[in-house]
């Protein structure tokens, strides 16, 4: 091997430049909207562990887009979705958000599911002056200029649920969760709330994500004999947790258990028999009786199959598209700052009933409901609150 | 800790032990005896679980009267399907990688990704749920405070049966004799007329079939989704390595030690801390006994 000759240098250098030019041509910025179309970014995990819960959100968003397009689009333009896969991987979320904002120049993104993915996208949003609609219930403690949070935050789930349980079911609590940010933050909020309503925490346990062996935790629950279990166990672990609770004799007829994460979508996987009788606290249930919801559920089943169920995050994802569309129309522009300003106190007649974006804090006024799981995988709504003001930083 | 809880915890330990053993037996044969690092072993378990799911579906629709016994068909079918799949896999894929441990690692890991994505495309990303036969749900109430779940008792019984079966196959049949001979000295076995290729394929298929049984059983206690296999594979490797590669007895003891330690620690501290303690224990033991608890004596 001799050194690099001039000819070889030119050969290699030339091919590198040529190779670089190919993707660069694709990187050339496109324009986010034209006279008759506007792009909208949809950024969710379609693969990886979180896809179980998150992939269905894209279906709901696409349905909203189709409806809006059929009704004439937004500001006279048809919405064209650009779907990107975050792959359950937080750096990928940031990278794809950057691609959507800088290359595709989308005026808004609807996306993310876990808090970790949202936190990864935040710096990209502020750098590129983007706008994100975040359609999942989460633990609160955040209010970003570039994000509209369209689902429940902690006051609208944890606090509402604990207050209801203490009033209706009993004052001693056992807290069980998966070991990551959402359950730990929820329990941090739950504990002072339980103290405030005069209750007592008998135990607090975390299982590693994906854990399937709950026998020891169940032994501890049996020893403590709590009136209520508050569960923030997520994902596949729920299947094991519910099956093992039932096998240990703590099924829904004998033990009060309330979860703020198990919606109709999760029950599908947990198995209807295993979840019967347990409670969930959500903004939306498929069983809500209203003409708007009937239409929504019917349209979704017609589009994606009769056996499909709709859970809270899907409905919030659907609402997000409409909230963005209405804000654009109110602002008469796709400009991010103008759309955010126009979002203040925007009202929408959603499948869950009227919702309203808060005047200043980017979260949503909404009703909170508590449902009890039936044998068919749907929920009987046993409690419905009034409109609750969102407060991402509750005083504890 | 009251008496009731102590008994329940002891039972939980035994139950976890049988579950770990069921997972690790297949791996102990494939990895322990043959030395093939099969990263797709977890996906073979998932294949068994999905076979069980399909069987349950079939019985639900065509023979609802037999729903109470479908599990026996499902377990047999899961074994059959994964056995055949393992056989084909060994003949068409694994055998090209013998004596290349690093390549095997990468190739089977790639295979596991392909299989996961296949499950996702066929069955969807959502978890699927397998109904439990009525005689298996519920618990045996020994006393007021002690309730032993029936499905776990069933798993304990089944594992005993499977373990005994594996022992008999390896120590009392011609195939077992040949498999052990090939494990100990391939060249010599070949020289005395053993068809080592055939033995390899059958041994690998047997290991895969055991993974299928394990997957089928897991549908009774846990979840089934495309990534299910990943949850179990790490634990299985730990059990096999801790017990000593190439020692089935070692696998049994290591499974028992890990299971009892884990349930006890989980009761005394949090789940995550218990896991950390177990891993520390394994690391310390492997530091002093690099070949595991029950390493066979070898002439160096």
Interface residues (C-beta under 8 A of the other chain):
Chain A: X47 X49 X51 X52 X55 X179 X205 X206 X207 X208 X210 X211 X212 X213 X215 X216 X217 X219 X220 X222 X223 X236 X237 X238 X239 X240 X243 X244 X246 X247 X248 X249 X265 X268 X269 X270 X271 X272 X273 X274
Chain B: X2 X5 X8 X9 X12 X15 X16 X19 X117 X120 X125 X126 X127 X128 X129 X130 X131 X132 X137 X138 X139 X141 X145 X147 X149 X150 X151 X152 X218 X220 X221 X222 X223 X224 X225 X227 X228 X231 X262 X263 X266 X267 X270 X271 X272 X274 X275
